Every structure is written in structure tokens, then in C-alpha cells.
Amino acid sequence: MILLLAKQIDLGRYNEVLNLANRFQVRLEMIAHIDWATTDLSALKPSETLYISAHGSNSDVEGRAPDKLAEELVGKGLKDGVAFKKLKLMSCGSGITAGSNVPYCQRLAAALANKKGPKNAVVVGFDGATTVCDQGGKIYAKDTKVSAYPNWGDFQTKHGADYALWNQKAKSLPCGHQAEFLNNARLLLGTPEVKAAFEWLYKENAAYVKDRKAGKTYADQGKSWKK
């Protein structure tokens, strides 16, 4: 299942989630939002990974400290005894150590156990400054933020205005269930201007992707599974 947290879903989230959904041949229950009444994490299956799509850092994910996010997840049914494969945080810096803080993914795993969530949850965070999802729905960590690319000015000149326009449109669209999300995503991402902008980003992101073996961090190094 892919779970969204943001109140306003921006263009990047639509793109990321649609790519991931296409990778897994999206099912009716695949895409959910923390605010949707129909979202039920207790229905996760032993073979499923829970992907959380959100902006984040070492300190928070979509403005939520680990305890807060754990409470919301448990409130949506992710309680102790739910048998699922793992939880993967598709957010920047969720697997890095910063200052006195251990990685967010580790703190979330501990918070879930303390809040009556799964006591042995496998939580994965990405240990680059940024995470990206490619056209095939594969997620990578990279060390360089997009705004620090040497040719970022080129993107702004060629695509910046169109991207900003469509990003604002994305945030304004109502989205109350999976079908609405998919309709919005296909509308937004099918426009020539948006397609051209993401093609530029895909090409440039590839130059900054970390070694895949070093691109993610498990909350417990002893608990990991192959895809």
C-alpha cells in the first residue's frame, strides 16, 4: 500500500506515487491517504510493504515527529499483530543521522512499539539528502539536492514557469479517494510541459544517485528482506 500524508498533494507526490503504482500494477486498495475515512492499515497483508510518500528530513516527516506519525498509523489500524513485510519512508533524509538524532526510521520503529503498533516493524529510511523515484517506480537516495545542481538555472529557464504553474494546479485539486488521485495524476502528468520537466529531472537525478547498496537504512540492521 502507498500512503500519502500531505494535506496538499504536490506535483512531485503525484508523479512519485503514480510511478510506484504503475510498477505494482495498482490494485483498488493500493493508494490511500492518512485522512481518508476508508484508509485501514489493519488490512495489510504479510507480503505487503507500506510505502509512505511524504516530504521529510531527519527531524520530521511531513511535519510529524516520530511519536506523532506512529500515533496516526496506529489510529489507522497499524497495531501490534498486523503482519506486513516492512514500512518504507519515501522521504528525504529519513535514514540519516543528524546532530544528536539517530535516523528517523529508527525512531519511528521505536515509537510504533511504544504506541501499541507492531513491535517488530521493519522501517526503512533513505540516507541521502534527497530521495527520488524514477519512471519505473524504483526509489533511490542521492546526496545532492536538486536546487544545487550546477545547471539548475537551465531547468528554471526551460521548465521553471510551467512546473510552478502545474504544481500550483496539483495542490488545488480535490482528492478524496484513490480513483480521484489517479485521475488527477494522469491529467497532470500527461501534459507535454510536465512530461518535459520530469524528463529533465530524471536525466539529471541519475548523475547524483548513491550506490544502491548504501542508499537506505533499516531501523534494525538485523531485520531486512530482499524485494
One Martini backbone bead per residue (centre of mass of N, CA, C, O) as a GRO file, in nm:
protein
  227
    1MET     BB    1   0.099   0.034   0.019
    2ILE     BB    2   0.016   0.382  -0.042
    3LEU     BB    3   0.094   0.663   0.169
    4LEU     BB    4  -0.045   0.973   0.237
    5LEU     BB    5   0.005   1.303   0.417
    6ALA     BB    6  -0.059   1.545   0.262
    7LYS     BB    7  -0.284   1.791   0.219
    8GLN     BB    8  -0.112   1.883  -0.030
    9ILE     BB    9  -0.069   1.760  -0.352
   10ASP     BB   10   0.197   1.747  -0.534
   11LEU     BB   11   0.359   1.681  -0.824
   12GLY     BB   12   0.573   1.488  -0.704
   13ARG     BB   13   0.372   1.294  -0.568
   14TYR     BB   14   0.215   1.208  -0.812
   15ASN     BB   15   0.455   1.091  -0.963
   16GLU     BB   16   0.564   0.889  -0.756
   17VAL     BB   17   0.300   0.721  -0.710
   18LEU     BB   18   0.241   0.644  -1.003
   19ASN     BB   19   0.503   0.491  -1.056
   20LEU     BB   20   0.459   0.285  -0.829
   21ALA     BB   21   0.181   0.181  -0.920
   22ASN     BB   22   0.276   0.079  -1.198
   23ARG     BB   23   0.478  -0.127  -1.091
   24PHE     BB   24   0.224  -0.283  -0.920
   25GLN     BB   25  -0.043  -0.278  -1.044
   26VAL     BB   26  -0.281  -0.127  -0.931
   27ARG     BB   27  -0.497  -0.150  -0.674
   28LEU     BB   28  -0.769  -0.055  -0.501
   29GLU     BB   29  -0.582  -0.057  -0.213
   30MET     BB   30  -0.304   0.099  -0.271
   31ILE     BB   31  -0.421   0.393  -0.230
   32ALA     BB   32  -0.371   0.634   0.038
   33HIS     BB   33  -0.492   0.837   0.316
   34ILE     BB   34  -0.478   0.951   0.636
   35ASP     BB   35  -0.776   1.109   0.591
   36TRP     BB   36  -0.921   0.869   0.499
   37ALA     BB   37  -1.185   0.674   0.602
   38THR     BB   38  -1.089   0.404   0.432
   39THR     BB   39  -0.833   0.379   0.589
   40ASP     BB   40  -0.674   0.041   0.642
   41LEU     BB   41  -0.392  -0.105   0.798
   42SER     BB   42  -0.506  -0.390   0.893
   43ALA     BB   43  -0.509  -0.507   0.578
   44LEU     BB   44  -0.239  -0.591   0.567
   45LYS     BB   45  -0.009  -0.801   0.422
   46PRO     BB   46   0.264  -1.007   0.457
   47SER     BB   47   0.367  -0.911   0.151
   48GLU     BB   48   0.360  -0.613   0.232
   49THR     BB   49   0.435  -0.275   0.164
   50LEU     BB   50   0.467   0.036   0.332
   51TYR     BB   51   0.430   0.335   0.169
   52ILE     BB   52   0.562   0.667   0.240
   53SER     BB   53   0.454   0.975   0.109
   54ALA     BB   54   0.699   1.237   0.180
   55HIS     BB   55   0.816   1.497   0.330
   56GLY     BB   56   1.162   1.530   0.471
   57SER     BB   57   1.373   1.430   0.756
   58ASN     BB   58   1.532   1.372   1.046
   59SER     BB   59   1.297   1.527   1.220
   60ASP     BB   60   1.068   1.500   0.983
   61VAL     BB   61   0.735   1.401   0.851
   62GLU     BB   62   0.527   1.614   0.747
   63GLY     BB   63   0.565   1.753   1.050
   64ARG     BB   64   0.635   1.471   1.194
   65ALA     BB   65   0.701   1.313   1.452
   66PRO     BB   66   0.735   0.992   1.537
   67ASP     BB   67   0.504   0.982   1.747
   68LYS     BB   68   0.283   1.105   1.568
   69LEU     BB   69   0.292   0.902   1.336
   70ALA     BB   70   0.240   0.651   1.504
   71GLU     BB   71  -0.041   0.732   1.605
   72GLU     BB   72  -0.173   0.746   1.323
   73LEU     BB   73  -0.116   0.456   1.232
   74VAL     BB   74  -0.261   0.316   1.466
   75GLY     BB   75  -0.538   0.464   1.414
   76LYS     BB   76  -0.535   0.300   1.116
   77GLY     BB   77  -0.440  -0.016   1.224
   78LEU     BB   78  -0.122  -0.028   1.308
   79LYS     BB   79  -0.097  -0.293   1.493
   80ASP     BB   80  -0.029  -0.527   1.685
   81GLY     BB   81  -0.016  -0.809   1.448
   82VAL     BB   82   0.040  -0.688   1.190
   83ALA     BB   83   0.118  -0.852   0.881
   84PHE     BB   84   0.407  -0.720   0.740
   85LYS     BB   85   0.694  -0.649   0.585
   86LYS     BB   86   0.722  -0.316   0.550
   87LEU     BB   87   0.847   0.019   0.603
   88LYS     BB   88   0.866   0.295   0.363
   89LEU     BB   89   1.040   0.601   0.347
   90MET     BB   90   0.959   0.854   0.103
   91SER     BB   91   1.206   1.047   0.234
   92CYS     BB   92   1.409   1.279   0.317
   93GLY     BB   93   1.649   1.180   0.553
   94SER     BB   94   1.525   0.905   0.700
   95GLY     BB   95   1.845   0.761   0.725
   96ILE     BB   96   1.985   0.984   0.888
   97THR     BB   97   2.233   1.144   1.072
   98ALA     BB   98   2.161   1.424   1.307
   99GLY     BB   99   2.340   1.511   1.534
  100SER     BB  100   2.162   1.357   1.801
  101ASN     BB  101   2.011   1.204   1.574
  102VAL     BB  102   1.880   0.944   1.480
  103PRO     BB  103   1.716   0.798   1.261
  104TYR     BB  104   1.390   0.816   1.186
  105CYS     BB  105   1.336   0.514   1.142
  106GLN     BB  106   1.418   0.430   1.428
  107ARG     BB  107   1.215   0.612   1.588
  108LEU     BB  108   0.960   0.490   1.460
  109ALA     BB  109   0.990   0.200   1.553
  110ALA     BB  110   0.984   0.272   1.857
  111ALA     BB  111   0.710   0.421   1.855
  112LEU     BB  112   0.534   0.186   1.766
  113ALA     BB  113   0.595   0.006   2.011
  114ASN     BB  114   0.492   0.231   2.228
  115LYS     BB  115   0.188   0.262   2.061
  116LYS     BB  116   0.080  -0.033   1.977
  117GLY     BB  117   0.243  -0.136   1.761
  118PRO     BB  118   0.462  -0.289   1.590
  119LYS     BB  119   0.741  -0.445   1.744
  120ASN     BB  120   0.877  -0.558   1.443
  121ALA     BB  121   0.925  -0.328   1.263
  122VAL     BB  122   1.026  -0.253   0.935
  123VAL     BB  123   1.229   0.034   0.882
  124VAL     BB  124   1.283   0.253   0.600
  125GLY     BB  125   1.548   0.472   0.511
  126PHE     BB  126   1.696   0.748   0.349
  127ASP     BB  127   2.062   0.845   0.323
  128GLY     BB  128   1.998   1.101   0.175
  129ALA     BB  129   1.915   1.423   0.100
  130THR     BB  130   1.758   1.260  -0.125
  131THR     BB  131   1.468   1.144  -0.300
  132VAL     BB  132   1.387   0.918  -0.575
  133CYS     BB  133   1.163   0.849  -0.855
  134ASP     BB  134   1.134   0.666  -1.116
  135GLN     BB  135   0.966   0.553  -1.394
  136GLY     BB  136   0.973   0.248  -1.256
  137GLY     BB  137   0.948   0.288  -0.925
  138LYS     BB  138   1.229   0.351  -0.822
  139ILE     BB  139   1.420   0.403  -0.528
  140TYR     BB  140   1.642   0.678  -0.437
  141ALA     BB  141   1.946   0.802  -0.326
  142LYS     BB  142   2.084   1.139  -0.273
  143ASP     BB  143   2.330   1.402  -0.204
  144THR     BB  144   2.184   1.605  -0.403
  145LYS     BB  145   2.019   1.873  -0.447
  146VAL     BB  146   1.851   2.006  -0.701
  147SER     BB  147   1.927   2.316  -0.639
  148ALA     BB  148   2.255   2.220  -0.670
  149TYR     BB  149   2.271   2.208  -0.952
  150PRO     BB  150   2.468   2.346  -1.195
  151ASN     BB  151   2.192   2.350  -1.405
  152TRP     BB  152   1.935   2.481  -1.266
  153GLY     BB  153   1.896   2.732  -1.445
  154ASP     BB  154   1.803   2.568  -1.691
  155PHE     BB  155   1.542   2.469  -1.574
  156GLN     BB  156   1.415   2.744  -1.511
  157THR     BB  157   1.413   2.842  -1.806
  158LYS     BB  158   1.256   2.588  -1.940
  159HIS     BB  159   1.047   2.485  -1.669
  160GLY     BB  160   0.968   2.660  -1.418
  161ALA     BB  161   0.692   2.791  -1.491
  162ASP     BB  162   0.535   2.532  -1.557
  163TYR     BB  163   0.580   2.387  -1.292
  164ALA     BB  164   0.450   2.597  -1.105
  165LEU     BB  165   0.170   2.591  -1.232
  166TRP     BB  166   0.115   2.277  -1.196
  167ASN     BB  167   0.168   2.264  -0.893
  168GLN     BB  168  -0.067   2.447  -0.811
  169LYS     BB  169  -0.284   2.272  -0.937
  170ALA     BB  170  -0.234   2.017  -0.772
  171LYS     BB  171  -0.298   2.148  -0.485
  172SER     BB  172  -0.614   2.223  -0.576
  173LEU     BB  173  -0.704   1.941  -0.598
  174PRO     BB  174  -0.929   1.719  -0.535
  175CYS     BB  175  -0.875   1.434  -0.281
  176GLY     BB  176  -1.075   1.142  -0.162
  177HIS     BB  177  -0.957   0.912  -0.358
  178GLN     BB  178  -0.810   0.698  -0.570
  179ALA     BB  179  -0.947   0.775  -0.839
  180GLU     BB  180  -0.887   1.077  -0.811
  181PHE     BB  181  -0.587   1.059  -0.801
  182LEU     BB  182  -0.544   0.921  -1.080
  183ASN     BB  183  -0.680   1.138  -1.249
  184ASN     BB  184  -0.494   1.368  -1.169
  185ALA     BB  185  -0.222   1.242  -1.249
  186ARG     BB  186  -0.287   1.198  -1.554
  187LEU     BB  187  -0.344   1.489  -1.618
  188LEU     BB  188  -0.077   1.622  -1.525
  189LEU     BB  189   0.142   1.405  -1.654
  190GLY     BB  190   0.026   1.442  -1.966
  191THR     BB  191   0.162   1.698  -2.004
  192PRO     BB  192   0.414   1.826  -2.188
  193GLU     BB  193   0.548   2.011  -1.972
  194VAL     BB  194   0.574   1.799  -1.746
  195LYS     BB  195   0.724   1.580  -1.900
  196ALA     BB  196   0.974   1.755  -1.962
  197ALA     BB  197   1.056   1.814  -1.670
  198PHE     BB  198   1.095   1.513  -1.579
  199GLU     BB  199   1.305   1.433  -1.785
  200TRP     BB  200   1.520   1.619  -1.673
  201LEU     BB  201   1.525   1.503  -1.384
  202TYR     BB  202   1.598   1.213  -1.448
  203LYS     BB  203   1.868   1.271  -1.585
  204GLU     BB  204   2.002   1.427  -1.343
  205ASN     BB  205   1.963   1.229  -1.105
  206ALA     BB  206   2.154   0.999  -1.211
  207ALA     BB  207   2.424   1.163  -1.122
  208TYR     BB  208   2.334   1.142  -0.780
  209VAL     BB  209   2.321   0.856  -0.719
  210LYS     BB  210   2.364   0.624  -0.509
  211ASP     BB  211   2.459   0.353  -0.397
  212ARG     BB  212   2.224   0.117  -0.348
  213LYS     BB  213   2.356  -0.024  -0.092
  214ALA     BB  214   2.372   0.288   0.050
  215GLY     BB  215   2.053   0.409   0.022
  216LYS     BB  216   1.968   0.253   0.297
  217THR     BB  217   1.793   0.227   0.624
  218TYR     BB  218   1.761   0.025   0.893
  219ALA     BB  219   1.646   0.015   1.207
  220ASP     BB  220   1.724  -0.300   1.178
  221GLN     BB  221   1.989  -0.471   1.054
  222GLY     BB  222   1.861  -0.770   1.122
  223LYS     BB  223   1.599  -0.660   0.941
  224SER     BB  224   1.574  -0.806   0.621
  225TRP     BB  225   1.464  -0.794   0.276
  226LYS     BB  226   1.399  -0.896  -0.011
  227LYS     BB  227   1.211  -0.807  -0.291
   0.00000   0.00000   0.00000
